[in-house]
Amino acid sequence: MKIPDNEFERMFKKLLIASVVVCSFAVNGFSQVPKTKRYPKVSFAKVSQSKVDTIQFKATVKSIYKCPPCPEGAQCKPCIGDHVMVTDGNSDREFLVFTHQLSLFKVDSSYQFLVRFRSKFHRADNIELVSVLQ
């Protein structure tokens, strides 16, 4: 069965248009920059009272703690985990922010923290660093 030339041209044009449309959607879909989610900014005094799991707050690093290494084959006591202790500088309130990125911090420097709570209970004791914001 032979397809007439004009019918073949119409089918070719439709196929060409369809492939251009599909390719343009694919390119646009992959090249879009993901939208950054906005997390609530919370005052330091209200960090532990936050109802959401991920928040931002500003604080000053009071101390940095890295767990000591445990020699291979030795029985070492458990470590609480690498963390920075943060404060607002105006009160006795302090929080531990757990992170393996200790090199980002200097004692007595202030940072804008993006953190998440690791547990719905004991929230002030289970804060994990997501990132340091500018």
C-alpha positions in Angstrom: 0.0 0.0 0.0 1.4 3.3 -1.1 0.8 6.5 0.8 0.1 9.5 -1.4 2.9 12.2 -1.2 0.6 14.9 0.2 -0.7 12.5 2.9 2.9 11.5 3.8 3.9 15.2 4.1 0.9 15.9 6.4 1.9 12.9 8.6 5.5 14.0 8.7 4.5 17.6 9.7 2.3 16.3 12.5 5.1 14.0 13.7 7.6 16.9 13.6 5.3 19.3 15.4 4.6 16.6 18.1 8.2 15.9 18.6 9.1 19.6 18.9 6.3 20.1 21.5 7.4 17.1 23.5 11.1 18.1 23.4 10.3 21.7 24.5 8.3 20.4 27.5 11.1 18.1 28.5 13.7 20.9 28.2 11.6 23.4 30.1 10.8 20.8 32.8 14.4 20.0 33.4 15.8 23.5 33.3 13.4 25.1 35.8 15.0 26.1 39.0 13.2 24.5 41.9 11.3 27.0 44.1 12.8 27.4 47.5 10.4 26.8 50.3 10.1 29.6 52.9 10.4 28.4 56.4 9.1 30.5 59.3 11.5 32.7 61.2 11.2 32.2 64.9 12.7 34.2 67.7 15.3 32.4 69.7 13.1 32.4 72.8 10.3 30.6 70.9 12.3 27.9 69.2 11.2 25.1 71.4 7.5 26.2 71.2 7.4 26.1 67.4 4.5 23.9 65.9 6.3 23.3 62.6 9.1 20.8 62.0 11.5 23.1 60.1 12.3 26.7 61.2 14.8 29.5 60.9 16.3 31.4 63.8 19.4 33.5 64.5 21.8 32.6 67.3 25.4 32.8 68.4 27.6 29.8 68.7 28.8 29.4 72.3 30.7 26.1 71.9 31.6 23.4 69.4 31.7 19.7 70.3 33.1 16.9 68.2 32.9 13.4 69.5 36.3 11.9 70.3 37.4 9.1 68.0 37.0 5.5 69.2 40.0 3.3 68.3 39.1 0.2 66.3 38.2 -2.8 68.5 37.9 -0.6 71.7 34.7 -0.3 73.7 34.0 3.4 74.0 31.2 5.0 75.8 28.4 6.4 73.5 28.7 10.0 72.3 25.8 12.4 72.2 26.8 13.5 68.7 28.7 16.3 67.0 27.0 19.6 67.8 27.2 23.3 68.4 25.7 24.9 71.4 23.9 28.1 70.5 22.5 31.0 72.5 20.9 34.4 71.9 23.5 36.1 74.2 20.7 37.7 76.2 19.4 34.9 78.3 20.5 31.6 79.9 18.6 29.7 77.3 20.8 27.4 75.2 20.2 24.7 72.5 22.3 22.0 71.0 22.2 21.9 67.2 23.4 18.6 65.9 25.5 18.6 62.8 28.5 16.9 61.1 29.4 20.3 59.5 31.3 21.7 62.4 33.8 23.4 60.2 31.1 26.0 59.2 31.1 27.5 62.6 33.3 29.7 64.9 32.7 30.3 68.6 31.1 33.7 69.3 29.9 34.2 65.7 26.3 34.6 64.9 24.5 32.7 62.2 21.0 32.3 60.7 20.2 28.6 61.2 17.7 26.5 59.2 16.9 23.5 61.4 14.5 20.7 61.8 13.3 18.9 64.9 14.2 15.2 64.9 11.4 14.3 67.3 7.9 15.7 68.1 8.8 15.2 71.8 11.7 17.0 73.7 12.0 19.4 70.8 14.6 21.6 72.3 16.9 18.5 72.7 16.5 17.2 69.2 17.4 20.0 66.8 19.3 19.1 63.6 21.0 21.5 61.2 19.6 21.7 57.7 21.8 24.6 56.6 23.3 27.9 57.5 21.5 30.7 55.7 23.0 34.0 54.6 
